[in-house]
Each structure stands twice: as C-alpha cells, then as structure tokens.
Amino acid sequence: MKIVIVGPAFPYRGGISDTNHRLAEALIEAGHVVEMVTFTLQYPKFLFPGTTQYHENEMHFNYLVERKINAINPFNWLYVGFYLSQKKADLLIFRYWLSFLAPCLGTIGWVVKCFSKTRNISIVDNMIPHEPKFFDTLFSKYFLSAMHQLVSMSDKVTKDIQRFTKNKDVAYAPHPVFDNFGAAVSKDEARIKLGLDLDKKYLLFFGFIRKYKGLDLLIEAFNKLILEKNDIHLIIAGEFYENELPYKMLISDFKIENKVHLFNQFIPHDEVKYYFAASDLVVQPYRNATQSGIAQIAYHFEKPMLITNVGGLAEIVVQDVSGVVVEPNPISIYEGLVHFFKIEKDWIEGVRSQKKRFSWENLVNAIEALYAKN
C-alpha cells in the first residue's frame, strides 16, 4: 500500500513523534511505501509547557517527511486535506492523543474522506486526555466521525472509544517496544557516565513531569523506603511540564537531597540508554494512564517495572514476572518497592518473556487487517 502517516514527526520531539518514525520503518519493512506529513505549527508557544518542542540535532530518513499542518489555522486544514486527497494514498494513519488537535486533524480527515477513496485509520493513544477539558467530548466525536476505522493500544482506550462511537471497527494491538534508543550499555558504564555510585541500587522515574504522573507519590514512598533500606537512591530524569518547586520542597522537607538525583531536562535519544542501564527498577507511579511509552522503553532495555493499577498500565506488567503492580498511593508504592527488593530472583528472564508480546509486527498486522475489511 501507499501509506501516509499524519501527526508529529521530526523536527518535533517526544514519544508520539518517535513512534511515528518507528512505525514508518516497520511498515516499510512489511513492503509498504510510506510518507509522513507533520506540523509547521503543532502548539502555540503559550500552550506548550516545556522549553522547546524541537530536536536540537538534524535527523535523516529514507522516506519523505513533509511539514504542512498548522494546528490553529482552519484554512490550512482545508488545504492539507485537499493536498492529501490528491496523493491518492491507499491509507492515511492519523495519531490522536489530544482533543485540542481534533478540529485540525478531524477537518483534514473529512476533506480526504469526501474527495478521495483513501482510507482513514487512527491510532488512538488517548481518547480521554490525562488532564480533561470541557470540550473533549465534542471535539473527540468530531475527529472520530472523520475516521473509517481505529486502532487502540490498550483495553482501556478501546473501552473509552466505545463510549464515543459504536459503529467503527476497532482493532487492538499493544504499544510496541520502544527499540529506537540504541543498544543497552553496562550498568557500571551508565553509572560512571551519570556520575552515580557503582555500589548503590537505583530507582528510575523517567519522562516529562506533570501531576498525573504521580512523582510526588513516589517521593513520599521513597522517603519511607530509605528509612529501612539506606543503599537505595532515586533518579528523576525528565523535564518539568509544571512548577517544579513543590517537588523540590518535598525532597527538601524529607531531607533526602543526597539520595535523589535530579536531571531536570529533556533527555536526548542517545543518552536514554544510560538512565535505564543505571537503574535497577523503573517506577511509574501514575495517578491515571492509558498505555505507556516509558514501559516499552523499559522492556527494550530489559528492566523490571513498578507500575500503578490505573488505565491500561496493568495490561503491560505481569505481577512478579516483569514487575510489580500496586495502587496509586504512597503506602502501596512503598510496599511494592519493599516487595521488589525482598524477592531475590532474576527479573530479567521475566521481562524478556513478556517483551515478546510487544512487537511492531503486531501493530502492522492490526493495521493491515483493518484495511482488508475495506
């Protein structure tokens, strides 16, 4: 097929951009011809909570990546829709994760739907945003109406989709392993690189920081943990997308500054491996979630996880096989950490056994099967 992926791509950074590029590679490996159409403007600066939306380094691809979409210009949406309809692609794959973009992507989808025979399929990351807004339902229904079929990457998202629409085919394929961050390095090499002690145990909280990610819950649990296990440290690696002061004050109030290693920045692709290699356990103390890109990075680097039983996270980790599943509160997280370090076992084999479930081939097969229903 001739396929166009519509959504974030280089020079935009972030998990959805990364997975779009990895999906393009997987589709090409399966024999398809792939192009990508991304944004000239994705978010106005005043709406973006981080320091920058863009990669610092140049990247090159063996397929066409075009910057065409202005997320806040309705005339542009019509233009891009007509432009894509003229490409005569067999399939457009839209990524959907935020209702703010529903008018833009939905309008593009409707124009393509009306003026071509191209099929519109959306991979839905989030049907309901982690931080809901009053317009979510109206905007999301509009976007869905422009799609022919849908792909979800968790049972939670499938159920959310079914709340919005009953007459669309929905295929399920779990979020594939994030295997585009290079090969793992040794634990010692990683710790030397990051300036960490070689003889401690390390928890890792990775990714941008917002309230729903529950970092404050982890800090409280960690403070209780180190009263019993003094050789454990916490790595926090990611950019704050909200005020960082409450988190720093919590660390200060607990007097654990010497055991918390804060890397307050966006972690470049070529450095991600060091943070995961340095850690013994990846912790995702989320208050709410759908699927998790961080978990799929952990699977790539074969690291066990502690996750909270929210959204689709519990679908990813098997209790006492690839990690520990707890409730989203400090006491449960603390008890889960104690449980993890009490069990003397080789967690790596359990992680490897589960890693096989999360292949890019599964996602490609789900997309092809949907298209075959055309």
NORLIN-V899783 format. One record per helix or strand. SS is the DSSP state (~ for helix, > for strand). FROM is the first residue (numbers start at 0). TO is the last residue. If there is no record, write none. Layout:
BEGIN
SS/FROM/TO ; SS/FROM/TO
END
This chain:
BEGIN
>/1/5 ; >/11/11 ; ~/14/28 ; >/32/40 ; ~/44/46 ; >/53/53 ; >/63/69 ; ~/73/85 ; >/90/95 ; ~/98/114 ; >/118/123 ; ~/135/144 ; >/148/151 ; ~/154/163 ; >/168/171 ; ~/186/193 ; >/200/205 ; >/208/208 ; ~/210/212 ; ~/214/224 ; >/231/236 ; >/239/239 ; ~/244/252 ; ~/256/258 ; >/259/262 ; ~/268/277 ; >/280/283 ; ~/292/299 ; >/304/307 ; ~/312/314 ; >/318/318 ; >/322/325 ; ~/329/341 ; ~/346/354 ; ~/359/371
END
